[in-house]
Amino acid sequence: MKRTITLVLTAAFFAMTSVAGADDTVRRVVSLAPAITEIIYSLGAEDVLVGVSDYCDYPPAAFTKEKVGGFINPNLEKIVSLSPDMVILSPNSGTQQIQSRLDRLGVKNTVVSFYTIEELIDAYKVIGKMLGKEQEAIAFENTVRGRMKSISSRVQEAASPLVLFVRSHEPLYVAGCGTYEDDLITVAGGKQCIVESAVRYPQYNIEEIIRLNPAIIIDATFYETPDFLQRRLIRDFWSSVKSIDAVANGQVYIIKTDIHSVPGPRTPLMLDIMAQIVHPEIFGEETTYSERIITE
């Protein structure tokens, strides 16, 4: 659970620094986030990856890359020993400090964000240009925009159920406006529960959730597919609030695998999953990557 919170409860107030110039050739890259690693693999540029964070576990080939620590507290000695042309980071609570230390060590670095689908597309373009994979980045953009357009057109006349995307229970953090999850809900034809918040992932209490009364709850408390005990924790948590429509009507879902927490090449699939959860009457019920949690 802590890993999920770390991934999503950080502010994106960091500008790119020390970006490679137009004449620079980037041949050795260290990735400090799972999404960045997945992007590089999807661009067909995995040969330039000389190091990845400890959390970079997809695709499976990422396990073969040198590990350089966490994305908040990477091993800088290890990074320097790999002689990277570029270290690519994602915004988190330690980003500025890591960048400052890399700058002092003379290691070029840049930050890419993917808090929204538009930011993800921009990240693809930045990395694609850096690695000479611009056409592949454009192909990804076309795929994502095509999938979004297709889904949106099919739900245009449908009702918009109120959807809540939960990121942790204790404390109770939820996805608000201006987030990747918000985009997924909107494209799928749902209505975002959290319409106003000062931060992307605000903390709520259960009484506030009862007042919001979502029709669908997506519980992404755990980074990867919840095991039996974790499923039970989710079930027990929501069973105590049967006054919520989503609970009363059996519309509490989990997402299998880590796909919900890693914006990247699997985003088109995540769009499909969300569409099937929000509007199964249009897209058919999803069973491979999602599961309804029975709260009776």
Secondary structure, 3 states (H helix, E strand, C coil): CHHHHHHHCCCCCCCCCCCCCCCCCCCCEEECCHHHHHHHHHCCCHHHEEEECCCCCCCHHHHHCEECECCCCECHHHHHHCCCCEEEECCCCCHHHHHHHHHHCCCCEEECCCCCHHHHHHHHHHHHHHCCCHHHHHHHHHHHHHHHHHHHHHHCCCCCCEEEEEEECCCEEECCCCCHHHHHHHHCCCEECCCCCCCCCCEECHHHHHHHCCCEEEECCCCCCCCHHHHHHHHHHHHCCCCCHHHHCCCEEEECCCHHHCCCCCHHHHHHHHHHHHCHHHHCCCCCCEEECCCC
